[in-house]
Amino acid sequence: MSYTVEEIVNTSPVVPVIVVDKIEQAAPLAQALYNGGLKVLEITLRTPVALEAMKAMKAAVPEAIVGAGTIVSPKDVNAAVEAGADFLVSPGTTDEMLDAVQAAGIPMLPGVSTPSDAMRLKARGFSVLKFFPAEAAGGTNMLKSIGGPLGDLRFCPTGGINLTRAPEYLALPNVVCVGGTWMIPKDLIEAGDWQGIETLAREAASLSR
């Protein structure tokens, strides 16, 4: 099933940004997050098993929307598409990468951190963007400022956001969802405490926009 960017970012208020080190963690982690109400999952391409983990998550929870993050090159785009990603997320952009994305016809949240970045992406036809690294790049104050001159753009802030800060972002009119890792602490993953992760996911999913 294919999705639009708008459908993806409006599915859940929080998108977990997931690093999978061991392939056997992928399926139970996806199930725990989905059971907790987080139905959009971003798997970062930071480990050797990332693409296989994404496939395992999609197989374990077919109803989930599973995408690939940390896309930084056309090679990453092609590998993620071949592995069956539902969407892509990048920390920043290059023209070559954007060309590959648009040629593949896959939804993407391209990363921006400045108004100039956002204007360039808008000119390329993107209207929903990842704001990264959110806290380091000015946080809610930056997004409020961007919201004036670039009021037709929407953002998914990611980077340094936790359960306390997330509601402040979600209260902004130009924020459609946030990305974070707080609901998937490494110690719970290593312990296989999937119930604990499901509880944290449910807390995140209950945040209102």
N, C-alpha and C positions, 0 to 999 in steps of 0.2 A: 504494500500500500504506500502511496506517495502522499506527502504532506506539503502544505505551504508554510513559509516562515511564520505567518500570522497564526496558523493553527498550532504550530509547535510552541510558540512563546505564550500562547493563551491557554495551554493545557494545564500547566502547573505554575504556581507563583515562584517556585524555587527549582532550579536545575542543579542536581548534584554533579560536581566536577570530580570524576572518579579516576584514580590511578590504581590499576590492577597489577600486582607483582606476581601473583600465582594464578594460573588459569583455573584451578579448582575453586577459587574464591568468586569467580565471575557470576555463575548462575545463582548461587544462594544470595549474593549481594544484590543482584538485580531483583530477585523475588522479594527480598526484604524491603527494598526501597519502593517497589511498586505496591506492595501490600500496605505500606505506610502512606500511600497516596501520591508519591512522586512518580509520575508516569513518563517523564522525559529524562533520559539519562545521557550524560556526555562522558565518553571514555577518552581520556587523553592519550595521545600517541607518544607516551614517554617511556614505555617499557617494551621489551621484546615480545611480550605476549599480548599487547594491546589490541591488535586486530583480531586475533583469535578470541580474546575475551569479549570483544564486541559481538562476534558471531555467536558465542556461547550465551550471551545475555539475550540476544534476539531469539535464539532457539528456546531458551528457558521461559521467556515472558514475551510471547509474540505480540501481545497487546501494547507493550511499551514502545515508545519512540526512542530509538537508540542512535546517537550520533557520535562522530569522532571529533575530538578537540585537538588543540596544539597543531593545527594544520599550518605549515609554514612554507610549502613548496608545491608546485604542480605534481611532483611525485607523490606527495602525501595525499593530494586530492584524488589522484587516480587509484592509489592503493585503498583508500577508504571507500570510494565508490565501488570498487571491485569486491570489497569485503561486505558490501550491503548496507553501508551507513544510510540512515534516514535523513541526516543533515550533517553539516560541517560547522566547526567553530574555529576561528583563528585569533591569535593574540594581536596580529597586525596584518598588513596586506602588502602585496607587490602586484604590479600589473600582470605579471606572468601567472601568478596564482589566481587572480580574479578571472583572467581569460580561461584558465582551465576549469574553474568553477562554473562559469557561465556556459562553457562548451558542454560540460557534463549535465547541466540543467538540474543541479541539486540545490536544495535550500541551504543558505549559509548565513551565519552570524559573523560578519567580518569585524575584527577588532579595531577600535579607534580610541584615542586618548586626548585628542584636541579638536577644536572646531574645524581646522583645516582638513584633518583626517575625515571628519564626518561629511564635510562638503564634497570632498573627492569621491567618497563612496556614494553619496546621494547622486552625483553626476553619473555614476556608473549604474544607477538604477536600484541601489539598495536603500531601503527605508527603515529596516530594523537592524540595529547594530549592537555589537558587544562593546561595552565601555570597560576598558582594561588598561592598567591595573586600577580598579575603581578607587580604592582608598588613597593610594599613592598619587593618583592623577587628579585629585581634587574632590573626590567623593560627591556627596549630594549638592554641595555648593556649585561645583562645576556643572553638574547636570541641570541645576536650576538656571544657571547662566546660559547654557547652550539652548535651553528650552525657549528662550525668547526669540532669537533670530532664526533658529532651526526647529520651530515648533512642530513641524510635520514629521520629524524623525522620532523613532522610539528606540529604547535601549534596554539591554540586559546587562547590568553592571556585574562584574566579577572581579575578585581580587581583594582579599582582606575583609570580606563581609562575613559577619557572624549572625547568630540568632538575634542579638540585641540591635545590631545595625540594620538588618534586613528590612524591618518595618518602615524605617525612615526613608529608605530607597523606594520601597513599594508604594509609599504615599505620594510620590511625585507623579504628575500626570504623564510624563514622557518615559516612565519606566514600566515595562510590561512584565518583567520577571527578574529575578536575580540568580546568579550562580554562586555556589559555595561548596565547601567541603566539611562544614562543621557537623553534619549529620552522619558522616562516615569516618569517625576517628580511627586512626590506624590500629590502636590497641584493641578495639572491638572487632575489627576485621581479622587481625591476627588470632584473636581468641575464638573466632567463629561465633561471636555473639550476635546472631542475625536478629534475634528478638529485640536486643538493645538498639540495633540500627533501625529496625522497623519503628520503634517507639520515637526515636529522634526524627525519622522521616515524617511520621505522622504530625509531630509538633511543627515541622517546617511547612508541611502541606496545609496546615491550618491557618497560616498567615494570610491576611487579606490584602487585596490590591486596591 
